[in-house]
Each structure stands twice: as C-alpha cells, then as structure tokens.
Amino acid sequence: MDPKTLTPAQRAYEQKRAAKAGKSLESWLDAKQKRAAAEVKAAPPPKKKPGLISRLLDRAHKPL
C-alpha cells in the first residue's frame, strides 16, 4: 500500500491503527505489506483435481 494512493478516509483509518500500534503510518503500511506478502508466500498451493483415469479407478474399487 502506498500512502499516496489511499483515500483520505483510508488514510485516517490506517493512521488510527498505526497510532494504536505505536508506529508511524509509513512503518505500519510497510509491516502490513510484508505480512500480506508472507501470507501469500506461505499459503499452500491448491490441491489438483484427480485425472479421469484416477477417478475411474477409484470408482471401480468402491463396492456397489
């Protein structure tokens, strides 16, 4: 988040949160951006759907 791109309302909200945390607005936004990047990086990739052959074999092994 760039402080220049925030609307005045967003800026005021983020300033309140930064003051509550005891940080400046710039350091607060930097920390927030780093946390978001770490969450994206740490998220496991979505599981891949099994292929047609795998699904047919799984269905064949199930009892009627």
PDBQT receptor file of N, H, CA, C and O in Angstrom, charges set to zero:
ATOM      1  N   MET A   1       0.835  -1.176   0.000  1.00  0.00    +0.000 N 
ATOM      2  CA  MET A   1       0.000   0.000   0.000  1.00  0.00    +0.000 C 
ATOM      3  C   MET A   1       0.880   1.239   0.000  1.00  0.00    +0.000 C 
ATOM      4  O   MET A   1       1.792   1.380   0.814  1.00  0.00    +0.000 OA
ATOM      5  N   ASP A   2       0.597   2.084  -0.884  1.00  0.00    +0.000 N 
ATOM      6  H   ASP A   2      -0.145   1.970  -1.545  1.00  0.00    +0.000 HD
ATOM      7  CA  ASP A   2       1.316   3.336  -0.964  1.00  0.00    +0.000 C 
ATOM      8  C   ASP A   2       0.465   4.412  -0.298  1.00  0.00    +0.000 C 
ATOM      9  O   ASP A   2      -0.709   4.552  -0.640  1.00  0.00    +0.000 OA
ATOM     10  N   PRO A   3       1.019   5.174   0.638  1.00  0.00    +0.000 N 
ATOM     11  CA  PRO A   3       0.218   6.202   1.302  1.00  0.00    +0.000 C 
ATOM     12  C   PRO A   3      -0.343   7.233   0.334  1.00  0.00    +0.000 C 
ATOM     13  O   PRO A   3      -1.332   7.897   0.645  1.00  0.00    +0.000 OA
ATOM     14  N   LYS A   4       0.271   7.375  -0.830  1.00  0.00    +0.000 N 
ATOM     15  H   LYS A   4       1.074   6.835  -1.083  1.00  0.00    +0.000 HD
ATOM     16  CA  LYS A   4      -0.206   8.349  -1.813  1.00  0.00    +0.000 C 
ATOM     17  C   LYS A   4      -1.479   7.885  -2.504  1.00  0.00    +0.000 C 
ATOM     18  O   LYS A   4      -2.254   8.714  -2.981  1.00  0.00    +0.000 OA
ATOM     19  N   THR A   5      -1.713   6.572  -2.569  1.00  0.00    +0.000 N 
ATOM     20  H   THR A   5      -1.083   5.899  -2.182  1.00  0.00    +0.000 HD
ATOM     21  CA  THR A   5      -2.875   6.058  -3.279  1.00  0.00    +0.000 C 
ATOM     22  C   THR A   5      -4.085   5.878  -2.378  1.00  0.00    +0.000 C 
ATOM     23  O   THR A   5      -5.168   5.550  -2.864  1.00  0.00    +0.000 OA
ATOM     24  N   LEU A   6      -3.928   6.085  -1.079  1.00  0.00    +0.000 N 
ATOM     25  H   LEU A   6      -3.048   6.352  -0.685  1.00  0.00    +0.000 HD
ATOM     26  CA  LEU A   6      -5.042   5.914  -0.158  1.00  0.00    +0.000 C 
ATOM     27  C   LEU A   6      -5.986   7.109  -0.233  1.00  0.00    +0.000 C 
ATOM     28  O   LEU A   6      -5.560   8.249  -0.414  1.00  0.00    +0.000 OA
ATOM     29  N   THR A   7      -7.268   6.822  -0.090  1.00  0.00    +0.000 N 
ATOM     30  H   THR A   7      -7.614   5.895   0.057  1.00  0.00    +0.000 HD
ATOM     31  CA  THR A   7      -8.232   7.912   0.010  1.00  0.00    +0.000 C 
ATOM     32  C   THR A   7      -8.073   8.544   1.391  1.00  0.00    +0.000 C 
ATOM     33  O   THR A   7      -7.476   7.939   2.282  1.00  0.00    +0.000 OA
ATOM     34  N   PRO A   8      -8.598   9.744   1.576  1.00  0.00    +0.000 N 
ATOM     35  CA  PRO A   8      -8.470  10.372   2.907  1.00  0.00    +0.000 C 
ATOM     36  C   PRO A   8      -9.070   9.535   4.032  1.00  0.00    +0.000 C 
ATOM     37  O   PRO A   8      -8.528   9.505   5.136  1.00  0.00    +0.000 OA
ATOM     38  N   ALA A   9     -10.176   8.861   3.765  1.00  0.00    +0.000 N 
ATOM     39  H   ALA A   9     -10.617   8.886   2.868  1.00  0.00    +0.000 HD
ATOM     40  CA  ALA A   9     -10.797   8.022   4.793  1.00  0.00    +0.000 C 
ATOM     41  C   ALA A   9      -9.919   6.810   5.108  1.00  0.00    +0.000 C 
ATOM     42  O   ALA A   9      -9.757   6.443   6.272  1.00  0.00    +0.000 OA
ATOM     43  N   GLN A  10      -9.356   6.193   4.074  1.00  0.00    +0.000 N 
ATOM     44  H   GLN A  10      -9.488   6.491   3.129  1.00  0.00    +0.000 HD
ATOM     45  CA  GLN A  10      -8.476   5.039   4.293  1.00  0.00    +0.000 C 
ATOM     46  C   GLN A  10      -7.224   5.469   5.054  1.00  0.00    +0.000 C 
ATOM     47  O   GLN A  10      -6.749   4.760   5.942  1.00  0.00    +0.000 OA
ATOM     48  N   ARG A  11      -6.705   6.625   4.698  1.00  0.00    +0.000 N 
ATOM     49  H   ARG A  11      -7.091   7.201   3.976  1.00  0.00    +0.000 HD
ATOM     50  CA  ARG A  11      -5.505   7.137   5.358  1.00  0.00    +0.000 C 
ATOM     51  C   ARG A  11      -5.770   7.393   6.842  1.00  0.00    +0.000 C 
ATOM     52  O   ARG A  11      -4.943   7.058   7.690  1.00  0.00    +0.000 OA
ATOM     53  N   ALA A  12      -6.919   7.985   7.152  1.00  0.00    +0.000 N 
ATOM     54  H   ALA A  12      -7.591   8.257   6.463  1.00  0.00    +0.000 HD
ATOM     55  CA  ALA A  12      -7.273   8.251   8.546  1.00  0.00    +0.000 C 
ATOM     56  C   ALA A  12      -7.416   6.945   9.324  1.00  0.00    +0.000 C 
ATOM     57  O   ALA A  12      -6.960   6.841  10.463  1.00  0.00    +0.000 OA
ATOM     58  N   TYR A  13      -8.050   5.955   8.708  1.00  0.00    +0.000 N 
ATOM     59  H   TYR A  13      -8.421   6.039   7.783  1.00  0.00    +0.000 HD
ATOM     60  CA  TYR A  13      -8.224   4.652   9.354  1.00  0.00    +0.000 C 
ATOM     61  C   TYR A  13      -6.882   4.004   9.638  1.00  0.00    +0.000 C 
ATOM     62  O   TYR A  13      -6.652   3.503  10.739  1.00  0.00    +0.000 OA
ATOM     63  N   GLU A  14      -5.996   4.010   8.654  1.00  0.00    +0.000 N 
ATOM     64  H   GLU A  14      -6.182   4.416   7.760  1.00  0.00    +0.000 HD
ATOM     65  CA  GLU A  14      -4.679   3.396   8.832  1.00  0.00    +0.000 C 
ATOM     66  C   GLU A  14      -3.840   4.184   9.838  1.00  0.00    +0.000 C 
ATOM     67  O   GLU A  14      -3.040   3.591  10.561  1.00  0.00    +0.000 OA
ATOM     68  N   GLN A  15      -4.007   5.510   9.900  1.00  0.00    +0.000 N 
ATOM     69  H   GLN A  15      -4.657   5.991   9.312  1.00  0.00    +0.000 HD
ATOM     70  CA  GLN A  15      -3.284   6.307  10.885  1.00  0.00    +0.000 C 
ATOM     71  C   GLN A  15      -3.734   5.947  12.290  1.00  0.00    +0.000 C 
ATOM     72  O   GLN A  15      -2.911   5.874  13.203  1.00  0.00    +0.000 OA
ATOM     73  N   LYS A  16      -5.033   5.721  12.476  1.00  0.00    +0.000 N 
ATOM     74  H   LYS A  16      -5.701   5.780  11.734  1.00  0.00    +0.000 HD
ATOM     75  CA  LYS A  16      -5.549   5.328  13.798  1.00  0.00    +0.000 C 
ATOM     76  C   LYS A  16      -4.978   3.972  14.210  1.00  0.00    +0.000 C 
ATOM     77  O   LYS A  16      -4.578   3.779  15.358  1.00  0.00    +0.000 OA
ATOM     78  N   ARG A  17      -4.946   3.047  13.272  1.00  0.00    +0.000 N 
ATOM     79  H   ARG A  17      -5.271   3.203  12.340  1.00  0.00    +0.000 HD
ATOM     80  CA  ARG A  17      -4.404   1.711  13.581  1.00  0.00    +0.000 C 
ATOM     81  C   ARG A  17      -2.918   1.782  13.881  1.00  0.00    +0.000 C 
ATOM     82  O   ARG A  17      -2.432   1.092  14.777  1.00  0.00    +0.000 OA
ATOM     83  N   ALA A  18      -2.184   2.617  13.135  1.00  0.00    +0.000 N 
ATOM     84  H   ALA A  18      -2.579   3.178  12.407  1.00  0.00    +0.000 HD
ATOM     85  CA  ALA A  18      -0.748   2.776  13.366  1.00  0.00    +0.000 C 
ATOM     86  C   ALA A  18      -0.491   3.406  14.728  1.00  0.00    +0.000 C 
ATOM     87  O   ALA A  18       0.415   2.988  15.449  1.00  0.00    +0.000 OA
ATOM     88  N   ALA A  19      -1.288   4.414  15.081  1.00  0.00    +0.000 N 
ATOM     89  H   ALA A  19      -2.024   4.754  14.495  1.00  0.00    +0.000 HD
ATOM     90  CA  ALA A  19      -1.124   5.067  16.386  1.00  0.00    +0.000 C 
ATOM     91  C   ALA A  19      -1.419   4.086  17.510  1.00  0.00    +0.000 C 
ATOM     92  O   ALA A  19      -0.741   4.093  18.538  1.00  0.00    +0.000 OA
ATOM     93  N   LYS A  20      -2.411   3.255  17.322  1.00  0.00    +0.000 N 
ATOM     94  H   LYS A  20      -2.962   3.249  16.487  1.00  0.00    +0.000 HD
ATOM     95  CA  LYS A  20      -2.762   2.250  18.331  1.00  0.00    +0.000 C 
ATOM     96  C   LYS A  20      -1.620   1.249  18.523  1.00  0.00    +0.000 C 
ATOM     97  O   LYS A  20      -1.384   0.769  19.632  1.00  0.00    +0.000 OA
ATOM     98  N   ALA A  21      -0.917   0.940  17.432  1.00  0.00    +0.000 N 
ATOM     99  H   ALA A  21      -1.108   1.330  16.531  1.00  0.00    +0.000 HD
ATOM    100  CA  ALA A  21       0.204   0.006  17.496  1.00  0.00    +0.000 C 
ATOM    101  C   ALA A  21       1.501   0.703  17.894  1.00  0.00    +0.000 C 
ATOM    102  O   ALA A  21       2.512   0.042  18.135  1.00  0.00    +0.000 OA
ATOM    103  N   GLY A  22       1.478   2.043  17.964  1.00  0.00    +0.000 N 
ATOM    104  H   GLY A  22       0.657   2.580  17.768  1.00  0.00    +0.000 HD
ATOM    105  CA  GLY A  22       2.673   2.785  18.352  1.00  0.00    +0.000 C 
ATOM    106  C   GLY A  22       3.692   2.907  17.235  1.00  0.00    +0.000 C 
ATOM    107  O   GLY A  22       4.895   2.932  17.494  1.00  0.00    +0.000 OA
ATOM    108  N   LYS A  23       3.231   2.982  16.006  1.00  0.00    +0.000 N 
ATOM    109  H   LYS A  23       2.254   2.962  15.795  1.00  0.00    +0.000 HD
ATOM    110  CA  LYS A  23       4.131   3.087  14.855  1.00  0.00    +0.000 C 
ATOM    111  C   LYS A  23       3.736   4.292  14.009  1.00  0.00    +0.000 C 
ATOM    112  O   LYS A  23       2.645   4.842  14.152  1.00  0.00    +0.000 OA
ATOM    113  N   SER A  24       4.646   4.686  13.127  1.00  0.00    +0.000 N 
ATOM    114  H   SER A  24       5.532   4.238  13.010  1.00  0.00    +0.000 HD
ATOM    115  CA  SER A  24       4.303   5.726  12.160  1.00  0.00    +0.000 C 
ATOM    116  C   SER A  24       3.487   5.094  11.041  1.00  0.00    +0.000 C 
ATOM    117  O   SER A  24       3.464   3.874  10.881  1.00  0.00    +0.000 OA
ATOM    118  N   LEU A  25       2.823   5.942  10.272  1.00  0.00    +0.000 N 
ATOM    119  H   LEU A  25       2.842   6.934  10.402  1.00  0.00    +0.000 HD
ATOM    120  CA  LEU A  25       1.981   5.430   9.192  1.00  0.00    +0.000 C 
ATOM    121  C   LEU A  25       2.799   4.653   8.166  1.00  0.00    +0.000 C 
ATOM    122  O   LEU A  25       2.373   3.596   7.700  1.00  0.00    +0.000 OA
ATOM    123  N   GLU A  26       3.975   5.176   7.813  1.00  0.00    +0.000 N 
ATOM    124  H   GLU A  26       4.321   6.035   8.192  1.00  0.00    +0.000 HD
ATOM    125  CA  GLU A  26       4.808   4.505   6.805  1.00  0.00    +0.000 C 
ATOM    126  C   GLU A  26       5.292   3.144   7.289  1.00  0.00    +0.000 C 
ATOM    127  O   GLU A  26       5.251   2.167   6.540  1.00  0.00    +0.000 OA
ATOM    128  N   SER A  27       5.751   3.073   8.541  1.00  0.00    +0.000 N 
ATOM    129  H   SER A  27       5.785   3.866   9.149  1.00  0.00    +0.000 HD
ATOM    130  CA  SER A  27       6.228   1.786   9.050  1.00  0.00    +0.000 C 
ATOM    131  C   SER A  27       5.071   0.804   9.211  1.00  0.00    +0.000 C 
ATOM    132  O   SER A  27       5.242  -0.399   9.016  1.00  0.00    +0.000 OA
ATOM    133  N   TRP A  28       3.890   1.318   9.567  1.00  0.00    +0.000 N 
ATOM    134  H   TRP A  28       3.751   2.295   9.726  1.00  0.00    +0.000 HD
ATOM    135  CA  TRP A  28       2.705   0.475   9.699  1.00  0.00    +0.000 C 
ATOM    136  C   TRP A  28       2.331  -0.134   8.343  1.00  0.00    +0.000 C 
ATOM    137  O   TRP A  28       2.051  -1.330   8.251  1.00  0.00    +0.000 OA
ATOM    138  N   LEU A  29       2.329   0.697   7.290  1.00  0.00    +0.000 N 
ATOM    139  H   LEU A  29       2.557   1.668   7.365  1.00  0.00    +0.000 HD
ATOM    140  CA  LEU A  29       1.972   0.202   5.963  1.00  0.00    +0.000 C 
ATOM    141  C   LEU A  29       3.028  -0.770   5.428  1.00  0.00    +0.000 C 
ATOM    142  O   LEU A  29       2.695  -1.746   4.755  1.00  0.00    +0.000 OA
ATOM    143  N   ASP A  30       4.302  -0.498   5.730  1.00  0.00    +0.000 N 
ATOM    144  H   ASP A  30       4.572   0.294   6.277  1.00  0.00    +0.000 HD
ATOM    145  CA  ASP A  30       5.355  -1.431   5.312  1.00  0.00    +0.000 C 
ATOM    146  C   ASP A  30       5.178  -2.786   5.986  1.00  0.00    +0.000 C 
ATOM    147  O   ASP A  30       5.276  -3.828   5.338  1.00  0.00    +0.000 OA
ATOM    148  N   ALA A  31       4.915  -2.765   7.292  1.00  0.00    +0.000 N 
ATOM    149  H   ALA A  31       4.835  -1.919   7.818  1.00  0.00    +0.000 HD
ATOM    150  CA  ALA A  31       4.724  -4.016   8.023  1.00  0.00    +0.000 C 
ATOM    151  C   ALA A  31       3.497  -4.767   7.518  1.00  0.00    +0.000 C 
ATOM    152  O   ALA A  31       3.506  -5.992   7.399  1.00  0.00    +0.000 OA
ATOM    153  N   LYS A  32       2.443  -4.011   7.225  1.00  0.00    +0.000 N 
ATOM    154  H   LYS A  32       2.435  -3.016   7.322  1.00  0.00    +0.000 HD
ATOM    155  CA  LYS A  32       1.213  -4.625   6.716  1.00  0.00    +0.000 C 
ATOM    156  C   LYS A  32       1.454  -5.287   5.357  1.00  0.00    +0.000 C 
ATOM    157  O   LYS A  32       0.951  -6.377   5.088  1.00  0.00    +0.000 OA
ATOM    158  N   GLN A  33       2.225  -4.617   4.512  1.00  0.00    +0.000 N 
ATOM    159  H   GLN A  33       2.634  -3.731   4.730  1.00  0.00    +0.000 HD
ATOM    160  CA  GLN A  33       2.526  -5.164   3.190  1.00  0.00    +0.000 C 
ATOM    161  C   GLN A  33       3.401  -6.412   3.312  1.00  0.00    +0.000 C 
ATOM    162  O   GLN A  33       3.197  -7.378   2.578  1.00  0.00    +0.000 OA
ATOM    163  N   LYS A  34       4.363  -6.405   4.223  1.00  0.00    +0.000 N 
ATOM    164  H   LYS A  34       4.528  -5.620   4.820  1.00  0.00    +0.000 HD
ATOM    165  CA  LYS A  34       5.226  -7.573   4.425  1.00  0.00    +0.000 C 
ATOM    166  C   LYS A  34       4.423  -8.759   4.946  1.00  0.00    +0.000 C 
ATOM    167  O   LYS A  34       4.646  -9.894   4.525  1.00  0.00    +0.000 OA
ATOM    168  N   ARG A  35       3.478  -8.496   5.871  1.00  0.00    +0.000 N 
ATOM    169  H   ARG A  35       3.298  -7.574   6.213  1.00  0.00    +0.000 HD
ATOM    170  CA  ARG A  35       2.633  -9.579   6.394  1.00  0.00    +0.000 C 
ATOM    171  C   ARG A  35       1.791 -10.191   5.276  1.00  0.00    +0.000 C 
ATOM    172  O   ARG A  35       1.654 -11.412   5.196  1.00  0.00    +0.000 OA
ATOM    173  N   ALA A  36       1.231  -9.349   4.421  1.00  0.00    +0.000 N 
ATOM    174  H   ALA A  36       1.342  -8.358   4.486  1.00  0.00    +0.000 HD
ATOM    175  CA  ALA A  36       0.406  -9.847   3.321  1.00  0.00    +0.000 C 
ATOM    176  C   ALA A  36       1.239 -10.676   2.350  1.00  0.00    +0.000 C 
ATOM    177  O   ALA A  36       0.780 -11.708   1.861  1.00  0.00    +0.000 OA
ATOM    178  N   ALA A  37       2.455 -10.231   2.071  1.00  0.00    +0.000 N 
ATOM    179  H   ALA A  37       2.827  -9.393   2.469  1.00  0.00    +0.000 HD
ATOM    180  CA  ALA A  37       3.327 -10.983   1.166  1.00  0.00    +0.000 C 
ATOM    181  C   ALA A  37       3.722 -12.322   1.779  1.00  0.00    +0.000 C 
ATOM    182  O   ALA A  37       3.811 -13.327   1.074  1.00  0.00    +0.000 OA
ATOM    183  N   ALA A  38       3.959 -12.340   3.085  1.00  0.00    +0.000 N 
ATOM    184  H   ALA A  38       3.886 -11.524   3.659  1.00  0.00    +0.000 HD
ATOM    185  CA  ALA A  38       4.326 -13.588   3.758  1.00  0.00    +0.000 C 
ATOM    186  C   ALA A  38       3.160 -14.566   3.756  1.00  0.00    +0.000 C 
ATOM    187  O   ALA A  38       3.368 -15.770   3.608  1.00  0.00    +0.000 OA
ATOM    188  N   GLU A  39       1.931 -14.068   3.918  1.00  0.00    +0.000 N 
ATOM    189  H   GLU A  39       1.762 -13.090   4.038  1.00  0.00    +0.000 HD
ATOM    190  CA  GLU A  39       0.767 -14.945   3.899  1.00  0.00    +0.000 C 
ATOM    191  C   GLU A  39       0.567 -15.565   2.526  1.00  0.00    +0.000 C 
ATOM    192  O   GLU A  39       0.231 -16.745   2.416  1.00  0.00    +0.000 OA
ATOM    193  N   VAL A  40       0.767 -14.787   1.495  1.00  0.00    +0.000 N 
ATOM    194  H   VAL A  40       1.040 -13.829   1.584  1.00  0.00    +0.000 HD
ATOM    195  CA  VAL A  40       0.618 -15.299   0.130  1.00  0.00    +0.000 C 
ATOM    196  C   VAL A  40       1.690 -16.343  -0.149  1.00  0.00    +0.000 C 
ATOM    197  O   VAL A  40       1.416 -17.377  -0.758  1.00  0.00    +0.000 OA
ATOM    198  N   LYS A  41       2.906 -16.069   0.297  1.00  0.00    +0.000 N 
ATOM    199  H   LYS A  41       3.128 -15.228   0.792  1.00  0.00    +0.000 HD
ATOM    200  CA  LYS A  41       4.010 -16.986   0.059  1.00  0.00    +0.000 C 
ATOM    201  C   LYS A  41       3.834 -18.282   0.852  1.00  0.00    +0.000 C 
ATOM    202  O   LYS A  41       4.183 -19.356   0.363  1.00  0.00    +0.000 OA
ATOM    203  N   ALA A  42       3.293 -18.188   2.076  1.00  0.00    +0.000 N 
ATOM    204  H   ALA A  42       3.009 -17.315   2.473  1.00  0.00    +0.000 HD
ATOM    205  CA  ALA A  42       3.160 -19.353   2.947  1.00  0.00    +0.000 C 
ATOM    206  C   ALA A  42       1.933 -20.203   2.618  1.00  0.00    +0.000 C 
ATOM    207  O   ALA A  42       1.846 -21.348   3.063  1.00  0.00    +0.000 OA
ATOM    208  N   ALA A  43       0.999 -19.675   1.860  1.00  0.00    +0.000 N 
ATOM    209  H   ALA A  43       1.070 -18.745   1.498  1.00  0.00    +0.000 HD
ATOM    210  CA  ALA A  43      -0.216 -20.420   1.538  1.00  0.00    +0.000 C 
ATOM    211  C   ALA A  43       0.132 -21.618   0.658  1.00  0.00    +0.000 C 
ATOM    212  O   ALA A  43       0.856 -21.479  -0.328  1.00  0.00    +0.000 OA
ATOM    213  N   PRO A  44      -0.388 -22.801   1.016  1.00  0.00    +0.000 N 
ATOM    214  CA  PRO A  44      -0.092 -23.975   0.187  1.00  0.00    +0.000 C 
ATOM    215  C   PRO A  44      -0.822 -23.866  -1.157  1.00  0.00    +0.000 C 
ATOM    216  O   PRO A  44      -1.901 -23.279  -1.239  1.00  0.00    +0.000 OA
ATOM    217  N   PRO A  45      -0.235 -24.424  -2.184  1.00  0.00    +0.000 N 
ATOM    218  CA  PRO A  45      -0.906 -24.374  -3.486  1.00  0.00    +0.000 C 
ATOM    219  C   PRO A  45      -2.184 -25.217  -3.442  1.00  0.00    +0.000 C 
ATOM    220  O   PRO A  45      -2.237 -26.205  -2.710  1.00  0.00    +0.000 OA
ATOM    221  N   PRO A  46      -3.192 -24.854  -4.192  1.00  0.00    +0.000 N 
ATOM    222  CA  PRO A  46      -4.438 -25.619  -4.172  1.00  0.00    +0.000 C 
ATOM    223  C   PRO A  46      -4.203 -27.036  -4.675  1.00  0.00    +0.000 C 
ATOM    224  O   PRO A  46      -3.387 -27.274  -5.566  1.00  0.00    +0.000 OA
ATOM    225  N   LYS A  47      -4.939 -27.969  -4.079  1.00  0.00    +0.000 N 
ATOM    226  H   LYS A  47      -5.602 -27.775  -3.355  1.00  0.00    +0.000 HD
ATOM    227  CA  LYS A  47      -4.792 -29.362  -4.489  1.00  0.00    +0.000 C 
ATOM    228  C   LYS A  47      -5.348 -29.552  -5.891  1.00  0.00    +0.000 C 
ATOM    229  O   LYS A  47      -6.365 -28.970  -6.268  1.00  0.00    +0.000 OA
ATOM    230  N   LYS A  48      -4.654 -30.378  -6.640  1.00  0.00    +0.000 N 
ATOM    231  H   LYS A  48      -3.828 -30.850  -6.334  1.00  0.00    +0.000 HD
ATOM    232  CA  LYS A  48      -5.030 -30.629  -8.017  1.00  0.00    +0.000 C 
ATOM    233  C   LYS A  48      -6.124 -31.694  -8.053  1.00  0.00    +0.000 C 
ATOM    234  O   LYS A  48      -6.052 -32.686  -7.327  1.00  0.00    +0.000 OA
ATOM    235  N   LYS A  49      -7.113 -31.493  -8.878  1.00  0.00    +0.000 N 
ATOM    236  H   LYS A  49      -7.171 -30.687  -9.467  1.00  0.00    +0.000 HD
ATOM    237  CA  LYS A  49      -8.190 -32.443  -9.042  1.00  0.00    +0.000 C 
ATOM    238  C   LYS A  49      -7.637 -33.702  -9.706  1.00  0.00    +0.000 C 
ATOM    239  O   LYS A  49      -6.851 -33.603 -10.649  1.00  0.00    +0.000 OA
ATOM    240  N   PRO A  50      -8.038 -34.894  -9.226  1.00  0.00    +0.000 N 
ATOM    241  CA  PRO A  50      -7.528 -36.117  -9.852  1.00  0.00    +0.000 C 
ATOM    242  C   PRO A  50      -7.995 -36.219 -11.302  1.00  0.00    +0.000 C 
ATOM    243  O   PRO A  50      -9.065 -35.733 -11.669  1.00  0.00    +0.000 OA
ATOM    244  N   GLY A  51      -7.167 -36.859 -12.106  1.00  0.00    +0.000 N 
ATOM    245  H   GLY A  51      -6.298 -37.253 -11.808  1.00  0.00    +0.000 HD
ATOM    246  CA  GLY A  51      -7.468 -37.008 -13.526  1.00  0.00    +0.000 C 
ATOM    247  C   GLY A  51      -8.572 -38.012 -13.780  1.00  0.00    +0.000 C 
ATOM    248  O   GLY A  51      -9.064 -38.655 -12.852  1.00  0.00    +0.000 OA
ATOM    249  N   LEU A  52      -8.957 -38.146 -15.022  1.00  0.00    +0.000 N 
ATOM    250  H   LEU A  52      -8.557 -37.624 -15.776  1.00  0.00    +0.000 HD
ATOM    251  CA  LEU A  52     -10.049 -39.027 -15.412  1.00  0.00    +0.000 C 
ATOM    252  C   LEU A  52      -9.745 -40.479 -15.052  1.00  0.00    +0.000 C 
ATOM    253  O   LEU A  52     -10.593 -41.162 -14.479  1.00  0.00    +0.000 OA
ATOM    254  N   ILE A  53      -8.564 -40.951 -15.376  1.00  0.00    +0.000 N 
ATOM    255  H   ILE A  53      -7.875 -40.396 -15.842  1.00  0.00    +0.000 HD
ATOM    256  CA  ILE A  53      -8.201 -42.347 -15.118  1.00  0.00    +0.000 C 
ATOM    257  C   ILE A  53      -8.209 -42.622 -13.613  1.00  0.00    +0.000 C 
ATOM    258  O   ILE A  53      -8.713 -43.658 -13.177  1.00  0.00    +0.000 OA
ATOM    259  N   SER A  54      -7.658 -41.709 -12.820  1.00  0.00    +0.000 N 
ATOM    260  H   SER A  54      -7.249 -40.868 -13.174  1.00  0.00    +0.000 HD
ATOM    261  CA  SER A  54      -7.636 -41.895 -11.364  1.00  0.00    +0.000 C 
ATOM    262  C   SER A  54      -9.044 -41.960 -10.798  1.00  0.00    +0.000 C 
ATOM    263  O   SER A  54      -9.332 -42.789  -9.935  1.00  0.00    +0.000 OA
ATOM    264  N   ARG A  55      -9.922 -41.088 -11.281  1.00  0.00    +0.000 N 
ATOM    265  H   ARG A  55      -9.688 -40.414 -11.982  1.00  0.00    +0.000 HD
ATOM    266  CA  ARG A  55     -11.301 -41.105 -10.784  1.00  0.00    +0.000 C 
ATOM    267  C   ARG A  55     -12.015 -42.390 -11.177  1.00  0.00    +0.000 C 
ATOM    268  O   ARG A  55     -12.778 -42.939 -10.382  1.00  0.00    +0.000 OA
ATOM    269  N   LEU A  56     -11.781 -42.872 -12.380  1.00  0.00    +0.000 N 
ATOM    270  H   LEU A  56     -11.161 -42.426 -13.026  1.00  0.00    +0.000 HD
ATOM    271  CA  LEU A  56     -12.417 -44.116 -12.801  1.00  0.00    +0.000 C 
ATOM    272  C   LEU A  56     -11.900 -45.304 -12.000  1.00  0.00    +0.000 C 
ATOM    273  O   LEU A  56     -12.675 -46.183 -11.624  1.00  0.00    +0.000 OA
ATOM    274  N   LEU A  57     -10.593 -45.336 -11.737  1.00  0.00    +0.000 N 
ATOM    275  H   LEU A  57      -9.964 -44.622 -12.043  1.00  0.00    +0.000 HD
ATOM    276  CA  LEU A  57     -10.039 -46.430 -10.935  1.00  0.00    +0.000 C 
ATOM    277  C   LEU A  57     -10.554 -46.385  -9.503  1.00  0.00    +0.000 C 
ATOM    278  O   LEU A  57     -10.848 -47.430  -8.922  1.00  0.00    +0.000 OA
ATOM    279  N   ASP A  58     -10.668 -45.194  -8.926  1.00  0.00    +0.000 N 
ATOM    280  H   ASP A  58     -10.430 -44.346  -9.398  1.00  0.00    +0.000 HD
ATOM    281  CA  ASP A  58     -11.206 -45.079  -7.572  1.00  0.00    +0.000 C 
ATOM    282  C   ASP A  58     -12.654 -45.560  -7.523  1.00  0.00    +0.000 C 
ATOM    283  O   ASP A  58     -13.065 -46.234  -6.579  1.00  0.00    +0.000 OA
ATOM    284  N   ARG A  59     -13.413 -45.206  -8.543  1.00  0.00    +0.000 N 
ATOM    285  H   ARG A  59     -13.079 -44.658  -9.310  1.00  0.00    +0.000 HD
ATOM    286  CA  ARG A  59     -14.810 -45.619  -8.586  1.00  0.00    +0.000 C 
ATOM    287  C   ARG A  59     -14.921 -47.139  -8.779  1.00  0.00    +0.000 C 
ATOM    288  O   ARG A  59     -15.834 -47.768  -8.243  1.00  0.00    +0.000 OA
ATOM    289  N   ALA A  60     -14.001 -47.719  -9.536  1.00  0.00    +0.000 N 
ATOM    290  H   ALA A  60     -13.259 -47.208  -9.971  1.00  0.00    +0.000 HD
ATOM    291  CA  ALA A  60     -14.024 -49.156  -9.801  1.00  0.00    +0.000 C 
ATOM    292  C   ALA A  60     -13.708 -49.950  -8.531  1.00  0.00    +0.000 C 
ATOM    293  O   ALA A  60     -14.181 -51.077  -8.376  1.00  0.00    +0.000 OA
ATOM    294  N   HIS A  61     -12.924 -49.381  -7.630  1.00  0.00    +0.000 N 
ATOM    295  H   HIS A  61     -12.540 -48.466  -7.755  1.00  0.00    +0.000 HD
ATOM    296  CA  HIS A  61     -12.545 -50.090  -6.409  1.00  0.00    +0.000 C 
ATOM    297  C   HIS A  61     -13.603 -49.975  -5.320  1.00  0.00    +0.000 C 
ATOM    298  O   HIS A  61     -13.540 -50.711  -4.335  1.00  0.00    +0.000 OA
ATOM    299  N   LYS A  62     -14.554 -49.092  -5.463  1.00  0.00    +0.000 N 
ATOM    300  H   LYS A  62     -14.604 -48.495  -6.263  1.00  0.00    +0.000 HD
ATOM    301  CA  LYS A  62     -15.608 -48.941  -4.461  1.00  0.00    +0.000 C 
ATOM    302  C   LYS A  62     -16.656 -50.035  -4.653  1.00  0.00    +0.000 C 
ATOM    303  O   LYS A  62     -16.965 -50.419  -5.782  1.00  0.00    +0.000 OA
ATOM    304  N   PRO A  63     -17.203 -50.535  -3.535  1.00  0.00    +0.000 N 
ATOM    305  CA  PRO A  63     -18.241 -51.563  -3.675  1.00  0.00    +0.000 C 
ATOM    306  C   PRO A  63     -19.540 -50.960  -4.227  1.00  0.00    +0.000 C 
ATOM    307  O   PRO A  63     -19.803 -49.767  -4.076  1.00  0.00    +0.000 OA
ATOM    308  N   LEU A  64     -20.329 -51.800  -4.857  1.00  0.00    +0.000 N 
ATOM    309  H   LEU A  64     -20.115 -52.770  -4.979  1.00  0.00    +0.000 HD
ATOM    310  CA  LEU A  64     -21.603 -51.353  -5.401  1.00  0.00    +0.000 C 
ATOM    311  C   LEU A  64     -22.533 -51.152  -4.268  1.00  0.00    +0.000 C 
ATOM    312  O   LEU A  64     -23.685 -50.771  -4.475  1.00  0.00    +0.000 OA
TER     313      LEU A  64
